[in-house]
Amino acid sequence: AGARNLFYLNLSYCNVTDASLRVLSRHCENLQLLSLAGCTAFSSRGLRHLSTGKGCHKVTYLDLSACTQLGTDATYVVGKACPMLGTLLLDDMVQLDDDSLRALATDLHHLKRISL
């Protein structure tokens, strides 16, 4: 069982890579709260892993604050990868634009809280 029962994972300011997110998506299908704040070693490709295979489809809270390496395409990926998202933190992500936010509003029907 192990990671299958993992509900909350805080990896803030750790060296999380695309490969790390691939492992999460394969082994943590019950994950609901994920913090990647300040993690700068992964890309939108890594976020895509959260939506593939078993994925992390149950994530309701995601913190991507200060993930300055992510481009505007990350919001499109998050919208597809985490359809149950209720809280999204995007503080210190100056690269976001109107289209990025519009994509979130379109795809995330459960979103109740967003922090920019």
Steps between C-alpha positions, in 0.01 A plus 500: 500500500753762617467811286154399377366621835687830484256789530725806554847567361703815555808511276544878519848616405618148422674384184184365333555401137275383218602143593392565862155604382479190278563280806237693699241445230569126494501436873295770673160476340324607823705814544278802567732775627827570319740786560776561247560861606847621411587184308673612182641179348182372333314620191148496362589160360537377858162644590352308206603177675245579770225437247635183339456139607359471850588864537422733787145570394383548859723800573284777646782729623807592295766755588723609211607828660846620393533229234647767275619252235142427396358682202143595430439153356516362855152633573360306205673184624374548857146542373515162327712316759308595815130529415395485868718794602329728751802706614785616279788715620700678228669773705816655353432370150532825307483325162126434531277690260127542435485197270661281767243600757217461252615141435486427873151645528385291203646165608482506880133483586564427870745787552396706801826669597787632293790704628711704260 
